[in-house]
């Protein structure tokens, strides 16, 4: 199971969903889908942009938990 910790990183950086959306160039709706873990996939370019905006690594956002 893949856990999305986007909300944790946003809280650590004190960044709102709207601000991240503007910085990354993705709609708030699409970021919300990713944040809630409902996304089926994420592009590397999107993940790269999110990591740059939040000054983090993909491992800070995505976590694997075996069942």
Biopython code that builds the backbone (N, CA, C, O; Angstrom):
import numpy as np
from Bio.PDB.StructureBuilder import StructureBuilder

atoms = [
    (1, "UNK", "N", (0.839, -1.170, 0.000)),
    (1, "UNK", "CA", (0.000, 0.000, 0.000)),
    (1, "UNK", "C", (0.893, 1.245, 0.000)),
    (1, "UNK", "O", (1.855, 1.329, 0.763)),
    (2, "UNK", "N", (0.564, 2.201, -0.858)),
    (2, "UNK", "CA", (1.306, 3.454, -0.940)),
    (2, "UNK", "C", (0.537, 4.534, -0.176)),
    (2, "UNK", "O", (-0.642, 4.771, -0.438)),
    (3, "UNK", "N", (1.211, 5.178, 0.761)),
    (3, "UNK", "CA", (0.625, 6.251, 1.556)),
    (3, "UNK", "C", (1.174, 7.573, 1.033)),
    (3, "UNK", "O", (2.378, 7.710, 0.818)),
    (4, "UNK", "N", (0.289, 8.543, 0.829)),
    (4, "UNK", "CA", (0.692, 9.869, 0.355)),
    (4, "UNK", "C", (0.720, 10.811, 1.552)),
    (4, "UNK", "O", (-0.306, 11.054, 2.187)),
    (5, "UNK", "N", (1.895, 11.334, 1.850)),
    (5, "UNK", "CA", (2.088, 12.238, 2.979)),
    (5, "UNK", "C", (2.209, 13.695, 2.534)),
    (5, "UNK", "O", (2.930, 14.481, 3.149)),
    (6, "UNK", "N", (1.511, 14.040, 1.480)),
    (6, "UNK", "CA", (1.594, 15.396, 0.950)),
    (6, "UNK", "C", (1.116, 16.417, 1.976)),
    (6, "UNK", "O", (1.717, 17.483, 2.113)),
    (7, "UNK", "N", (0.054, 16.106, 2.688)),
    (7, "UNK", "CA", (-0.470, 17.041, 3.682)),
    (7, "UNK", "C", (0.529, 17.281, 4.813)),
    (7, "UNK", "O", (0.600, 18.384, 5.355)),
    (8, "UNK", "N", (1.301, 16.247, 5.170)),
    (8, "UNK", "CA", (2.316, 16.385, 6.217)),
    (8, "UNK", "C", (3.409, 17.347, 5.764)),
    (8, "UNK", "O", (3.814, 18.234, 6.516)),
    (9, "UNK", "N", (3.884, 17.167, 4.528)),
    (9, "UNK", "CA", (4.949, 18.040, 4.022)),
    (9, "UNK", "C", (4.448, 19.471, 3.851)),
    (9, "UNK", "O", (5.181, 20.423, 4.118)),
    (10, "UNK", "N", (3.209, 19.623, 3.407)),
    (10, "UNK", "CA", (2.643, 20.971, 3.260)),
    (10, "UNK", "C", (2.550, 21.653, 4.623)),
    (10, "UNK", "O", (2.836, 22.845, 4.734)),
    (11, "UNK", "N", (2.157, 20.921, 5.651)),
    (11, "UNK", "CA", (2.066, 21.489, 6.998)),
    (11, "UNK", "C", (3.444, 21.877, 7.518)),
    (11, "UNK", "O", (3.603, 22.926, 8.144)),
    (12, "UNK", "N", (4.438, 21.035, 7.261)),
    (12, "UNK", "CA", (5.814, 21.346, 7.706)),
    (12, "UNK", "C", (6.343, 22.614, 7.038)),
    (12, "UNK", "O", (7.094, 23.382, 7.639)),
    (13, "UNK", "N", (5.939, 22.816, 5.793)),
    (13, "UNK", "CA", (6.414, 23.994, 5.047)),
    (13, "UNK", "C", (5.453, 25.180, 5.173)),
    (13, "UNK", "O", (5.681, 26.251, 4.610)),
    (14, "UNK", "N", (4.366, 24.956, 5.934)),
    (14, "UNK", "CA", (3.337, 25.984, 6.127)),
    (14, "UNK", "C", (2.843, 26.524, 4.790)),
    (14, "UNK", "O", (2.752, 27.734, 4.582)),
    (15, "UNK", "N", (2.528, 25.596, 3.892)),
    (15, "UNK", "CA", (2.081, 25.942, 2.551)),
    (15, "UNK", "C", (0.661, 25.442, 2.340)),
    (15, "UNK", "O", (0.344, 24.294, 2.650)),
    (16, "UNK", "N", (-0.186, 26.308, 1.812)),
    (16, "UNK", "CA", (-1.573, 25.937, 1.539)),
    (16, "UNK", "C", (-1.666, 25.179, 0.223)),
    (16, "UNK", "O", (-0.744, 25.194, -0.592)),
    (17, "UNK", "N", (-2.799, 24.518, 0.039)),
    (17, "UNK", "CA", (-3.057, 23.795, -1.203)),
    (17, "UNK", "C", (-3.072, 24.767, -2.382)),
    (17, "UNK", "O", (-2.561, 24.454, -3.457)),
    (18, "UNK", "N", (-3.655, 25.937, -2.176)),
    (18, "UNK", "CA", (-3.696, 26.947, -3.241)),
    (18, "UNK", "C", (-2.296, 27.414, -3.625)),
    (18, "UNK", "O", (-1.990, 27.555, -4.809)),
    (19, "UNK", "N", (-1.450, 27.652, -2.633)),
    (19, "UNK", "CA", (-0.088, 28.101, -2.919)),
    (19, "UNK", "C", (0.703, 27.020, -3.649)),
    (19, "UNK", "O", (1.416, 27.309, -4.609)),
    (20, "UNK", "N", (0.577, 25.772, -3.191)),
    (20, "UNK", "CA", (1.282, 24.679, -3.859)),
    (20, "UNK", "C", (0.785, 24.520, -5.284)),
    (20, "UNK", "O", (1.574, 24.278, -6.197)),
    (21, "UNK", "N", (-0.512, 24.653, -5.478)),
    (21, "UNK", "CA", (-1.103, 24.561, -6.807)),
    (21, "UNK", "C", (-0.490, 25.595, -7.748)),
    (21, "UNK", "O", (-0.140, 25.279, -8.885)),
    (22, "UNK", "N", (-0.364, 26.820, -7.272)),
    (22, "UNK", "CA", (0.226, 27.889, -8.092)),
    (22, "UNK", "C", (1.686, 27.608, -8.410)),
    (22, "UNK", "O", (2.127, 27.800, -9.543)),
    (23, "UNK", "N", (2.434, 27.155, -7.416)),
    (23, "UNK", "CA", (3.870, 26.907, -7.612)),
    (23, "UNK", "C", (4.129, 25.740, -8.553)),
    (23, "UNK", "O", (5.084, 25.759, -9.329)),
    (24, "UNK", "N", (3.264, 24.712, -8.479)),
    (24, "UNK", "CA", (3.479, 23.490, -9.261)),
    (24, "UNK", "C", (2.823, 23.574, -10.636)),
    (24, "UNK", "O", (3.278, 22.937, -11.587)),
    (25, "UNK", "N", (1.755, 24.362, -10.738)),
    (25, "UNK", "CA", (1.055, 24.470, -12.010)),
    (25, "UNK", "C", (0.040, 23.363, -12.217)),
    (25, "UNK", "O", (-0.205, 22.944, -13.348)),
    (26, "UNK", "N", (-0.550, 22.889, -11.134)),
    (26, "UNK", "CA", (-1.569, 21.843, -11.165)),
    (26, "UNK", "C", (-2.811, 22.411, -10.493)),
    (26, "UNK", "O", (-2.715, 23.239, -9.587)),
    (27, "UNK", "N", (-3.958, 21.968, -10.938)),
    (27, "UNK", "CA", (-5.193, 22.461, -10.329)),
    (27, "UNK", "C", (-5.301, 21.992, -8.875)),
    (27, "UNK", "O", (-4.750, 20.960, -8.492)),
    (28, "UNK", "N", (-6.019, 22.773, -8.091)),
    (28, "UNK", "CA", (-6.261, 22.405, -6.694)),
    (28, "UNK", "C", (-6.994, 21.062, -6.636)),
    (28, "UNK", "O", (-6.721, 20.241, -5.760)),
    (29, "UNK", "N", (-7.919, 20.842, -7.566)),
    (29, "UNK", "CA", (-8.671, 19.581, -7.600)),
    (29, "UNK", "C", (-7.732, 18.389, -7.784)),
    (29, "UNK", "O", (-7.869, 17.382, -7.089)),
    (30, "UNK", "N", (-6.792, 18.493, -8.701)),
    (30, "UNK", "CA", (-5.857, 17.385, -8.929)),
    (30, "UNK", "C", (-4.931, 17.172, -7.739)),
    (30, "UNK", "O", (-4.613, 16.034, -7.393)),
    (31, "UNK", "N", (-4.501, 18.258, -7.114)),
    (31, "UNK", "CA", (-3.672, 18.120, -5.920)),
    (31, "UNK", "C", (-4.464, 17.482, -4.786)),
    (31, "UNK", "O", (-3.918, 16.687, -4.021)),
    (32, "UNK", "N", (-5.725, 17.817, -4.670)),
    (32, "UNK", "CA", (-6.579, 17.233, -3.638)),
    (32, "UNK", "C", (-6.716, 15.730, -3.836)),
    (32, "UNK", "O", (-6.683, 14.966, -2.871)),
    (33, "UNK", "N", (-6.868, 15.310, -5.078)),
    (33, "UNK", "CA", (-6.960, 13.881, -5.385)),
    (33, "UNK", "C", (-5.673, 13.170, -4.974)),
    (33, "UNK", "O", (-5.715, 12.076, -4.410)),
    (34, "UNK", "N", (-4.549, 13.787, -5.253)),
    (34, "UNK", "CA", (-3.264, 13.204, -4.862)),
    (34, "UNK", "C", (-3.125, 13.197, -3.342)),
    (34, "UNK", "O", (-2.710, 12.195, -2.760)),
    (35, "UNK", "N", (-3.469, 14.303, -2.705)),
    (35, "UNK", "CA", (-3.322, 14.447, -1.258)),
    (35, "UNK", "C", (-4.151, 13.421, -0.488)),
    (35, "UNK", "O", (-3.713, 12.921, 0.549)),
    (36, "UNK", "N", (-5.327, 13.110, -0.982)),
    (36, "UNK", "CA", (-6.203, 12.167, -0.290)),
    (36, "UNK", "C", (-5.894, 10.712, -0.622)),
    (36, "UNK", "O", (-6.530, 9.803, -0.088)),
    (37, "UNK", "N", (-4.922, 10.488, -1.502)),
    (37, "UNK", "CA", (-4.533, 9.133, -1.852)),
    (37, "UNK", "C", (-5.443, 8.468, -2.860)),
    (37, "UNK", "O", (-5.384, 7.252, -3.040)),
    (38, "UNK", "N", (-6.286, 9.246, -3.523)),
    (38, "UNK", "CA", (-7.226, 8.692, -4.495)),
    (38, "UNK", "C", (-6.667, 8.650, -5.914)),
    (38, "UNK", "O", (-7.308, 8.111, -6.817)),
    (39, "UNK", "N", (-5.488, 9.209, -6.115)),
    (39, "UNK", "CA", (-4.872, 9.220, -7.443)),
    (39, "UNK", "C", (-4.418, 7.814, -7.806)),
    (39, "UNK", "O", (-3.918, 7.078, -6.956)),
    (40, "UNK", "N", (-4.593, 7.448, -9.057)),
    (40, "UNK", "CA", (-4.157, 6.138, -9.547)),
    (40, "UNK", "C", (-2.699, 6.175, -9.994)),
    (40, "UNK", "O", (-2.023, 5.147, -10.031)),
    (41, "UNK", "N", (-2.222, 7.377, -10.334)),
    (41, "UNK", "CA", (-0.848, 7.532, -10.817)),
    (41, "UNK", "C", (-0.419, 8.976, -10.619)),
    (41, "UNK", "O", (-1.243, 9.869, -10.423)),
    (42, "UNK", "N", (0.887, 9.182, -10.673)),
    (42, "UNK", "CA", (1.434, 10.537, -10.629)),
    (42, "UNK", "C", (2.612, 10.582, -11.600)),
    (42, "UNK", "O", (3.452, 9.683, -11.609)),
    (43, "UNK", "N", (2.665, 11.611, -12.398)),
    (43, "UNK", "CA", (3.766, 11.761, -13.352)),
    (43, "UNK", "C", (5.040, 12.153, -12.616)),
    (43, "UNK", "O", (4.998, 12.863, -11.611)),
    (44, "UNK", "N", (6.156, 11.688, -13.123)),
    (44, "UNK", "CA", (7.432, 12.070, -12.530)),
    (44, "UNK", "C", (7.633, 13.577, -12.592)),
    (44, "UNK", "O", (8.198, 14.166, -11.670)),
    (45, "UNK", "N", (7.179, 14.201, -13.664)),
    (45, "UNK", "CA", (7.343, 15.652, -13.779)),
    (45, "UNK", "C", (6.536, 16.377, -12.706)),
    (45, "UNK", "O", (6.969, 17.405, -12.186)),
    (46, "UNK", "N", (5.360, 15.840, -12.375)),
    (46, "UNK", "CA", (4.538, 16.417, -11.310)),
    (46, "UNK", "C", (5.199, 16.202, -9.955)),
    (46, "UNK", "O", (5.269, 17.122, -9.141)),
    (47, "UNK", "N", (5.678, 15.004, -9.718)),
    (47, "UNK", "CA", (6.360, 14.694, -8.467)),
    (47, "UNK", "C", (7.602, 15.569, -8.310)),
    (47, "UNK", "O", (7.890, 16.056, -7.217)),
    (48, "UNK", "N", (8.327, 15.764, -9.395)),
    (48, "UNK", "CA", (9.513, 16.623, -9.387)),
    (48, "UNK", "C", (9.127, 18.054, -9.005)),
    (48, "UNK", "O", (9.785, 18.672, -8.168)),
    (49, "UNK", "N", (8.076, 18.574, -9.606)),
    (49, "UNK", "CA", (7.638, 19.941, -9.328)),
    (49, "UNK", "C", (7.184, 20.099, -7.877)),
    (49, "UNK", "O", (7.469, 21.114, -7.241)),
    (50, "UNK", "N", (6.480, 19.100, -7.359)),
    (50, "UNK", "CA", (6.026, 19.141, -5.966)),
    (50, "UNK", "C", (7.229, 19.117, -5.021)),
    (50, "UNK", "O", (7.279, 19.878, -4.055)),
    (51, "UNK", "N", (8.182, 18.255, -5.297)),
    (51, "UNK", "CA", (9.378, 18.169, -4.458)),
    (51, "UNK", "C", (10.177, 19.462, -4.488)),
    (51, "UNK", "O", (10.708, 19.887, -3.462)),
    (52, "UNK", "N", (10.264, 20.085, -5.640)),
    (52, "UNK", "CA", (10.970, 21.369, -5.733)),
    (52, "UNK", "C", (10.246, 22.444, -4.930)),
    (52, "UNK", "O", (10.880, 23.225, -4.221)),
    (53, "UNK", "N", (8.923, 22.484, -5.041)),
    (53, "UNK", "CA", (8.134, 23.501, -4.336)),
    (53, "UNK", "C", (8.195, 23.308, -2.823)),
    (53, "UNK", "O", (8.201, 24.282, -2.071)),
    (54, "UNK", "N", (8.239, 22.050, -2.377)),
    (54, "UNK", "CA", (8.239, 21.762, -0.940)),
    (54, "UNK", "C", (9.646, 21.512, -0.388)),
    (54, "UNK", "O", (9.808, 21.270, 0.808)),
    (55, "UNK", "N", (10.662, 21.570, -1.256)),
    (55, "UNK", "CA", (12.047, 21.322, -0.863)),
    (55, "UNK", "C", (12.155, 19.995, -0.103)),
    (55, "UNK", "O", (12.589, 19.945, 1.048)),
    (56, "UNK", "N", (11.742, 18.920, -0.793)),
    (56, "UNK", "CA", (11.763, 17.598, -0.175)),
    (56, "UNK", "C", (12.109, 16.555, -1.232)),
    (56, "UNK", "O", (12.380, 16.893, -2.385)),
    (57, "UNK", "N", (12.099, 15.308, -0.837)),
    (57, "UNK", "CA", (12.352, 14.209, -1.768)),
    (57, "UNK", "C", (11.065, 13.413, -1.982)),
    (57, "UNK", "O", (10.134, 13.538, -1.186)),
    (58, "UNK", "N", (10.990, 12.605, -3.029)),
    (58, "UNK", "CA", (9.801, 11.775, -3.237)),
    (58, "UNK", "C", (9.499, 10.872, -2.032)),
    (58, "UNK", "O", (8.337, 10.593, -1.738)),
    (59, "UNK", "N", (10.540, 10.422, -1.344)),
    (59, "UNK", "CA", (10.350, 9.583, -0.170)),
    (59, "UNK", "C", (9.695, 10.305, 0.997)),
    (59, "UNK", "O", (9.136, 9.668, 1.889)),
    (60, "UNK", "N", (9.762, 11.636, 0.993)),
    (60, "UNK", "CA", (9.083, 12.415, 2.024)),
    (60, "UNK", "C", (7.578, 12.455, 1.765)),
    (60, "UNK", "O", (6.789, 12.644, 2.691)),
    (61, "UNK", "N", (7.187, 12.280, 0.511)),
    (61, "UNK", "CA", (5.786, 12.388, 0.122)),
    (61, "UNK", "C", (5.131, 11.012, -0.002)),
    (61, "UNK", "O", (3.986, 10.830, 0.412)),
    (62, "UNK", "N", (5.848, 10.052, -0.567)),
    (62, "UNK", "CA", (5.284, 8.724, -0.800)),
    (62, "UNK", "C", (5.929, 7.703, 0.141)),
    (62, "UNK", "O", (7.149, 7.677, 0.304)),
    (63, "UNK", "N", (5.108, 6.880, 0.745)),
    (63, "UNK", "CA", (5.576, 5.883, 1.699)),
    (63, "UNK", "C", (4.945, 4.532, 1.361)),
    (63, "UNK", "O", (3.753, 4.458, 1.065)),
    (64, "UNK", "N", (5.736, 3.478, 1.406)),
    (64, "UNK", "CA", (5.242, 2.133, 1.157)),
    (64, "UNK", "C", (5.014, 1.421, 2.481)),
    (64, "UNK", "O", (5.905, 1.369, 3.329)),
    (65, "UNK", "N", (3.821, 0.875, 2.654)),
    (65, "UNK", "CA", (3.514, 0.069, 3.850)),
    (65, "UNK", "C", (2.981, -1.276, 3.375)),
    (65, "UNK", "O", (1.922, -1.349, 2.751)),
    (66, "UNK", "N", (3.721, -2.340, 3.674)),
    (66, "UNK", "CA", (3.218, -3.656, 3.265)),
    (66, "UNK", "C", (1.937, -3.993, 4.033)),
    (66, "UNK", "O", (1.753, -3.579, 5.178)),
    (67, "UNK", "N", (1.068, -4.744, 3.382)),
    (67, "UNK", "CA", (-0.195, -5.121, 4.033)),
    (67, "UNK", "C", (0.004, -6.050, 5.195)),
    (67, "UNK", "O", (-0.966, -6.451, 5.838)),
]
sb = StructureBuilder()
sb.init_structure("model")
sb.init_model(0)
sb.init_chain("A")
sb.init_seg("    ")
for serial, (resi, resn, name, xyz) in enumerate(atoms, 1):
    if name == "N":
        sb.init_residue(resn, " ", resi, " ")
    sb.init_atom(name, np.array(xyz, "f"), 0.0, 1.0, " ", f" {name:<3s}", serial, name[0])
structure = sb.get_structure()
